[in-house]
Amino acid sequence: MADPESPPSGARVLRVSLVIVAAILVLLILQQLRSVFAPLTFALLVIAIVWPVQRTLQRWMPKLVALAFSALLTFLFVTTFASLGVWAFSRITRDLIGQAAQFQLLYDQAVTWLEGHGIATAGLLTEYLNMGWIVRVLQQILGTLNSMLSFSLVVIVYVVLGLLEVDLAARRLDGMTNRDTGRALAQGIAETAGKLRRYMGVRTLMSAATGGLVWLFAYVTGLPHAMEWGMIAFALNYIPFIGPFVATIFPTLFAITQFQSWEMVALVFVCLNLIQFLVGSYLEPRIAGNALSISPFMVLFSVFFWTSLWGLAGAFIGVPISVALITLCSHFQSSRWVTEVFGVSHADADRITG
């Protein structure tokens, strides 16, 4: 017998359909207005990280002076990070173009060997994974990094305005007519900001460790551009799964022209992957603990989904966005199922970290 309090099946179908249509419209708006929403979302992440510094400085100096210091520190960090990434990729791209003929010769030899052994994918490799394709990919990454410099200026403007509004936003939440909703939002935002600070702190520490180990390995083995490879590994480690993969493939390609032994090339590939595995899969989960609180599937999905919407900026902040959404959902009864389905419980986190 049907529950008399439950809505009719037709009404439920209509409600679900409206939710799906609304979600599609929101995604289209986010993609079409990426130049507005991407820097705004990035700025919210920066505000969550910078606000404790701003609050501490306000105890010792006027609010506007503290704001100026916070904005200056943020600007220096963001622009330095983007500039070092541009510098590393530009040097690698310039060297790659200079050795294009040698790379193409080795590539053609590999394709001939595959065809001689009856591997049907050789034709596909010739069409899509030739030297020109690799150069184009590097040039696209370099162009995107150059655009990130102007992107960072927009982020700084949002950060400055946002830091001025933090106290006012807290008072608005406290004064909401629905006190329960205001309290839940305030608690959710505070918990989200704490998780994001811990996540970015751990990610920065692990990125620095990865970049340092990659630089040391490249320097010891004589691989060209050791400093650049270390910087690229540091920057790309902020993008889970995809970043470490890219930071492993390109040094291996350079090792092919540097070393005459395929065994040495294999050693470079294996050792770089070993560094990524030890830092990303062994050290980071034990240091981060329950800071991430989302499943590995959601991590991978977040990276691909937000990259498809906002490009490189989405790749960097896709996981923090998911962390924020899942954390906020846990503070409302109607959306708590999202956290239960896509989150990682304390017991699961303890099991992952051993």
ABEGO torsion letter per residue (X at the ends): XBBAABBBAAAAAAAAAAAAAAAAAAAAAAAAAAAAAAAAAAAAAAAAAAAAAAAAAAAABBAAAAAAAAAAAAAAAAAAAAAAAAAAAAAAAAAAAAAAAAAAAAAAAAAAAAAAAGBAAAAAAAAAABAAAAAAAAAAAAAAAAAAAAAAAAAAAAAAAAAAAAAAAAAAAAABABAAAAAAAAAAAAAAAAAAAAAAAAAAAAAAAAAAAAAAAAAAAGBBGAAAAAAAAAAAAABBGAAAAAAAAAAAAAAAAABABAAAAAAAAAAAAAAAAAAAAAAAAAAAEAAAGBBAAAAAAAAAAAAAAAEAAAAAAAAAAAAAAAAAAAABAAAAAAAAAABBBAAAAAAAAX
